[in-house]
Amino acid sequence: MKELLSHKKIGIWGFGSVGKSILSFLTPFDCQISVLDSRALDPYETLLLQGHDASFVAEDFLPQFLEMNDFIIPSPGIDISKLMETELHKKIITELDLFYAFNTTQTIAITGSAGKTTTVHLLTHLLNKLGKKACAAGNIGLPMLDTIADKNNYDYIVLELSSFQLEHIKTFRSNYAAFLNIYPNHLDRHADIAEYLAAKAKLFAFQNNDDWAFIPLEYTDLLWEAVTHQKIYWIGPDAYHDIIKELSDITCSNNLQIICAIIENLNLPTEKLKKQCSDYILPPDRIEFLGTHKGISFYNDSKATIPESTITAVQKFNKPILFLGGLSKGVDRIHLLKEIQNNVKEVICFGVESEELYKKCTSLSIPASKHATLDAAFLHALECAVSGDVLLLSPAGSSYDLFKNYHERGNFFKKLVHEFASK
């Protein structure tokens, strides 16, 4: 691959965290690099391009960008589906395929609709506790290409992978590949749930008979045709029951089953997991307790970007006041509201879809209000709340209507809580 890329014109499409990591990774390859993005670059990014002797191309010149480069490496957030139906697909190299071409460390790849980040984070924590050297990368935050430049000698790289990262891979294979679950999601990009599932199932497409796939038994029919050459670890609903009942506060049992299965397959002791989890702290934005002020308890679950995650969060409390908002990504959230209608005190709808959410709530006789912004919604919630109430931010939608990402949304909610507590 290094010889293939050297002295070539390489186009990086998208200049977020992935695009920047690609730029850094390609710099030693003696290739001519150009970057295309839909937005103007800030001063830091401009200096970064200059420092790497790369040029910037505005989105208006996308056809010329595609034509002039020998290879195009798009960021996962860019939908290239139509491009892949043309001759230009030969120029496309996905981030995952580039990673696979240069990575020499064993990988554990995890995908699913809900629980990916917590599962990857916890599995990485446990591997390190059990004497292995592991790091988490991919959709979890650290771009995977950064791990190749890292001088640490890892035993395992644990990858969180989204459907966007997987759908157009041509070569990537993981030594261990786990499928957590599937719920309707990203239907604003994937035509339907079948297309979404097909993208997720690409995780198994290039595995060979030395590799392992970890799949819950309930998905046997859905994934039977997706797994062909690899060894398969089908995980039953009661697997590792004695271990999981001790750890159920950390994440759902299905995710813990996957973790136990992988650890057992690596010949590591599963009986030590309870002890090794004793100092584990969940990543932020996942039913994160922010404190109790004036008798009101606040929880930040901004990472809940699909209805199933919000349902799980609501079930942990006795009729919380729920902040619901963000973008639905093509998923009708009426089934969420039907599921929780008797389990919430009020639904406080915020963001660009607040009007639609509010109408759905009122159609089900759920007490609700609508607000353009999260801070306006928060002020209303404080007017409704009394001592003993729980205020839960668990939006069941992506953050991109009002925020850059779910973490920024969670931090804004924390700021609102802090300001209230300081009064």
C-alpha positions in Angstrom: 0.0 0.0 0.0 2.8 2.4 0.8 4.2 1.9 -2.7 0.7 2.4 -4.1 0.3 5.8 -2.4 3.8 7.2 -2.9 4.1 9.9 -5.5 0.4 10.0 -6.0 -2.2 12.7 -5.7 -4.3 12.0 -2.7 -7.6 13.7 -1.9 -8.8 13.9 1.7 -12.6 14.5 1.7 -13.7 16.1 5.0 -11.4 17.8 7.5 -12.7 16.8 10.9 -10.8 14.6 13.3 -10.6 11.8 10.8 -9.4 14.0 8.0 -6.7 15.5 10.2 -5.5 12.1 11.2 -5.4 11.0 7.6 -3.3 14.1 6.7 -0.8 13.4 9.5 -0.6 9.7 8.5 0.0 10.4 4.8 2.7 13.1 5.3 5.7 10.7 5.2 4.5 9.1 2.0 5.8 11.7 -0.4 2.4 12.2 -2.0 0.6 15.4 -3.2 -2.3 16.0 -0.8 -5.4 18.2 -1.2 -8.2 18.6 1.3 -11.9 19.3 0.4 -14.4 20.4 2.9 -17.8 22.0 2.8 -16.8 24.8 5.3 -14.1 27.4 5.4 -11.1 26.3 7.4 -10.2 28.1 10.6 -6.7 29.7 11.1 -5.4 26.6 12.9 -6.5 24.3 10.1 -5.0 26.6 7.5 -1.7 26.5 9.2 -2.0 22.7 9.6 -2.4 22.3 5.8 0.5 24.6 5.2 2.7 22.7 7.6 2.0 19.5 5.7 2.4 21.1 2.3 -1.3 20.3 1.4 -3.7 22.4 -0.5 -7.4 23.3 0.2 -10.2 22.8 -2.3 -13.7 24.3 -1.8 -16.7 22.1 -2.1 -17.8 23.9 -5.2 -15.0 22.2 -7.0 -15.9 18.7 -6.0 -16.0 17.3 -9.6 -12.5 18.7 -10.3 -11.3 17.3 -6.9 -12.5 13.8 -7.8 -11.0 14.0 -11.2 -7.6 15.3 -10.4 -6.7 12.9 -7.6 -5.5 9.4 -8.0 -7.1 8.3 -4.7 -9.8 9.8 -2.5 -10.1 9.0 1.2 -13.4 10.3 2.5 -14.4 10.8 6.1 -17.1 8.4 7.3 -19.7 11.1 7.7 -19.7 11.8 4.0 -22.2 9.8 2.0 -20.4 8.4 -1.0 -23.0 5.8 -2.0 -23.8 7.3 -5.3 -20.1 7.7 -6.1 -19.6 4.0 -5.4 -21.9 3.2 -8.3 -19.6 4.9 -10.8 -16.2 4.2 -12.1 -14.8 6.6 -9.5 -15.3 3.9 -6.9 -11.9 2.6 -7.9 -10.3 5.7 -6.5 -12.0 5.3 -3.1 -9.9 4.1 -0.1 -11.9 4.0 3.2 -10.3 4.9 6.5 -10.8 1.3 7.7 -9.1 -0.2 4.6 -6.2 2.3 5.0 -5.9 1.3 8.6 -6.0 -2.4 7.8 -3.2 -2.1 5.2 -0.8 -0.8 7.8 -1.9 -2.1 11.1 0.1 -5.0 12.6 -1.8 -5.3 15.9 -4.6 -7.7 16.6 -8.0 -5.9 16.4 -11.3 -6.4 18.2 -14.0 -4.6 16.3 -17.4 -3.9 17.8 -20.5 -2.5 16.1 -24.2 -2.2 17.0 -26.9 0.4 17.3 -26.6 1.0 21.1 -23.9 0.5 23.7 -20.9 0.5 21.4 -18.9 3.1 23.2 -19.5 1.7 26.7 -18.7 -1.8 25.5 -15.5 -0.7 23.8 -14.5 1.4 26.8 -15.2 -1.3 29.3 -13.5 -4.1 27.3 -10.4 -2.0 26.9 -10.4 -1.2 30.6 -10.7 -4.9 31.4 -8.0 -6.0 29.0 -5.5 -3.6 30.6 -6.5 -4.8 34.0 -6.0 -8.4 33.0 -2.4 -7.7 32.0 -2.8 -6.9 28.3 -1.9 -3.6 26.6 -5.0 -2.3 24.8 -6.3 1.0 23.4 -9.7 2.0 22.2 -10.0 3.8 18.8 -12.4 4.5 15.9 -15.8 6.0 16.5 -15.0 6.3 20.2 -13.0 9.4 19.6 -9.4 8.5 18.9 -8.9 8.2 15.1 -7.7 4.6 14.3 -4.8 5.8 12.1 -3.3 7.6 15.2 -2.7 4.2 16.7 -0.4 3.2 13.9 1.9 6.2 14.6 1.7 5.5 18.3 5.0 3.9 19.5 3.3 1.8 22.1 3.3 -1.9 21.4 -0.3 -2.9 21.9 -1.6 -6.4 22.3 -5.0 -5.3 21.0 -6.7 -2.3 19.4 -10.4 -2.2 20.3 -12.4 -0.5 17.5 -15.8 1.1 17.8 -17.2 1.0 14.3 -20.3 2.7 12.9 -22.3 1.8 9.8 -20.8 4.8 8.1 -17.3 3.4 8.6 -18.2 -0.1 7.5 -20.6 0.3 4.6 -18.0 0.7 1.8 -15.0 -1.3 3.0 -13.2 -3.4 0.5 -10.6 -5.3 2.5 -10.8 -4.6 6.3 -11.0 -7.6 8.5 -10.8 -7.9 12.3 -9.4 -10.8 14.3 -12.4 -10.6 16.6 -15.6 -9.0 15.5 -18.7 -8.4 17.7 -22.2 -7.4 16.8 -24.2 -6.0 19.8 -27.6 -5.2 18.5 -29.7 -3.6 15.7 -32.4 -0.9 16.0 -33.7 1.6 13.5 -31.1 4.4 13.2 -29.5 6.6 10.6 -32.5 6.1 8.2 -31.8 9.6 6.9 -28.7 8.1 5.3 -29.6 4.4 4.8 -32.6 3.8 2.7 -34.2 1.4 5.2 -33.3 -0.9 8.1 -32.2 -3.7 5.7 -29.6 -1.4 4.1 -28.5 -0.2 7.6 -28.1 -3.9 8.7 -26.2 -4.7 5.5 -23.7 -1.9 6.3 -23.2 -3.2 9.9 -22.8 -6.8 8.6 -19.9 -5.8 6.5 -17.9 -6.2 9.7 -17.8 -9.9 8.9 -17.4 -9.8 5.2 -13.6 -10.3 4.9 -12.9 -12.4 8.0 -11.2 -15.7 7.4 -11.2 -19.1 9.2 -8.7 -17.8 11.7 -11.0 -15.0 12.9 -13.9 -15.0 15.3 -17.4 -13.5 15.1 -19.4 -12.9 18.3 -23.1 -12.7 17.8 -26.1 -12.9 20.1 -28.3 -15.9 19.3 -31.3 -13.6 18.7 -29.7 -12.3 15.5 -29.0 -15.8 14.0 -31.6 -15.3 11.2 -30.5 -11.8 10.4 -26.8 -12.5 10.2 -26.7 -16.2 9.1 -25.7 -15.3 5.5 -23.2 -12.6 6.6 -20.9 -15.1 8.4 -19.4 -17.7 6.2 -15.6 -18.3 6.7 -14.9 -17.3 10.2 -15.5 -19.2 13.5 -18.7 -18.1 15.2 -19.4 -17.7 18.9 -23.2 -17.6 19.2 -24.1 -16.1 22.6 -27.3 -17.4 24.3 -29.5 -15.2 26.5 -28.4 -16.7 29.8 -24.7 -16.8 29.1 -22.4 -15.7 31.9 -25.4 -15.1 34.2 -23.5 -15.4 37.4 -20.9 -12.8 36.4 -23.4 -10.4 34.7 -25.8 -10.2 37.7 -22.9 -8.6 39.6 -22.1 -6.1 36.9 -25.6 -5.1 35.7 -25.3 -1.5 36.8 -22.5 -0.8 34.3 -24.2 -1.6 31.1 -26.9 -3.9 29.7 -26.5 -7.7 30.0 -26.2 -8.3 26.2 -23.1 -6.0 26.0 -21.6 -7.7 29.1 -22.2 -11.1 27.5 -20.2 -10.0 24.4 -17.4 -8.7 26.7 -17.3 -12.0 28.7 -17.3 -14.1 25.5 -14.4 -12.1 24.0 -12.3 -12.3 27.2 -13.0 -16.0 27.6 -12.0 -16.6 24.0 -8.7 -14.8 24.6 -8.0 -17.3 27.4 -8.3 -14.6 30.1 -10.1 -15.2 33.4 -13.7 -14.1 33.4 -14.1 -14.9 37.1 -12.0 -11.9 37.9 -14.2 -9.4 36.1 -16.1 -8.2 39.1 -12.9 -7.3 40.9 -11.5 -5.6 37.8 -14.6 -3.5 37.3 -14.5 -2.2 40.9 -12.8 1.1 39.9 -14.4 1.4 36.5 -16.1 4.7 35.7 -18.5 5.0 32.8 -17.6 7.5 30.1 -19.4 10.8 30.4 -22.8 11.5 28.9 -24.1 8.0 29.8 -26.7 8.3 32.6 -24.1 10.5 34.3 -25.1 11.7 37.7 -24.5 15.4 38.1 -25.7 15.9 41.6 -28.8 16.7 43.7 -29.6 20.4 44.2 -32.6 21.6 46.2 -33.9 18.1 46.2 -33.8 17.7 42.4 -31.5 15.1 40.9 -29.9 15.7 37.5 -28.6 13.1 35.0 -26.8 13.6 31.7 -27.5 10.9 29.2 -26.7 13.0 26.1 -25.1 9.9 24.4 -28.7 8.5 24.0 -29.2 9.2 20.4 -31.6 6.4 19.6 -35.0 5.6 21.2 -33.9 2.3 22.7 -31.1 4.0 24.7 -33.7 6.5 26.1 -36.1 3.7 27.0 -33.3 2.0 29.0 -32.5 5.3 30.8 -36.1 6.1 31.7 -36.6 2.6 33.2 -33.9 3.3 35.7 -36.0 6.0 37.4 -39.4 6.6 38.8 -41.2 9.0 36.4 -38.4 11.4 35.6 -38.9 14.7 33.8 -37.4 13.8 30.4 -35.6 16.2 28.0 -36.3 14.8 24.5 -34.8 16.5 21.4 -32.2 16.4 18.7 -32.7 15.0 15.2 -34.6 11.8 14.7 -32.4 10.6 11.8 -35.4 9.3 9.9 -36.7 7.2 12.9 -40.3 7.8 14.0 -40.1 8.4 17.8 -43.7 7.6 18.4 -42.8 4.0 19.5 -40.5 5.5 22.1 -43.3 7.7 23.5 -45.7 4.8 23.6 -43.2 2.8 25.5 -42.6 5.5 28.2 -45.9 7.3 28.3 -46.8 6.0 31.8 -43.2 6.2 33.1 -42.4 9.9 32.8 -43.7 12.9 34.7 -43.4 15.2 31.7 -41.6 15.3 28.4 -39.8 18.5 27.7 -39.2 18.8 23.9 -36.4 20.9 22.6 -34.6 21.7 19.3 -35.7 21.8 15.7 -38.1 18.8 16.0 -39.7 20.0 19.3 -43.0 20.9 17.6 -43.3 17.4 16.0 -42.3 15.7 19.3 -44.8 17.9 21.3 -47.6 16.9 18.9 -46.8 13.2 19.3 -46.8 13.6 23.1 -50.1 15.4 23.2 -51.7 12.7 21.0 -50.8 10.2 23.7 -51.9 12.5 26.5 -48.3 12.8 27.8 -47.7 16.0 29.7 -45.3 17.9 27.5 -43.9 21.3 26.5 -41.9 22.6 23.5 -38.8 24.8 23.4 -36.5 26.0 20.7 -33.3 25.6 22.8 -32.0 23.4 25.6 -31.6 26.3 28.0 -35.2 27.4 27.5 -36.3 23.8 28.1 -34.1 23.7 31.3 -35.7 26.8 32.7 -39.2 25.3 32.1 -38.1 22.1 33.8 -37.0 23.9 36.9 -40.5 25.5 37.1 -42.1 22.1 37.0 -39.7 20.2 39.2 -40.2 19.7 42.9 -38.0 18.0 45.5 -37.6 14.4 44.8 -37.8 14.7 41.0 -35.2 13.5 38.5 -34.4 15.7 35.5 -33.0 13.4 32.8 -31.4 14.5 29.6 -31.8 11.5 27.3 -32.7 13.0 23.9 -33.2 9.9 21.7 -31.8 12.0 18.8 -28.6 13.2 17.4 -27.2 16.6 18.6 -26.6 18.3 15.2 -29.6 20.6 15.3 -28.1 22.7 18.1 -24.7 21.3 18.9 -21.5 19.9 17.2 -21.9 16.6 18.9 -23.5 14.8 21.8 -20.6 15.6 24.1 -21.0 19.3 23.6 -24.7 18.9 24.3 -23.9 17.1 27.5 -21.4 19.7 28.6 -24.0 22.5 27.9 -26.5 20.6 30.1 -23.8 20.3 32.9 -23.2 24.0 32.6 -26.9 24.7 33.1 -27.0 22.4 36.2 -23.9 24.0 37.6 -25.4 27.5 37.2 -28.6 26.4 38.9 -26.6 24.8 41.8 -24.5 27.9 42.3 -27.5 30.2 42.9 
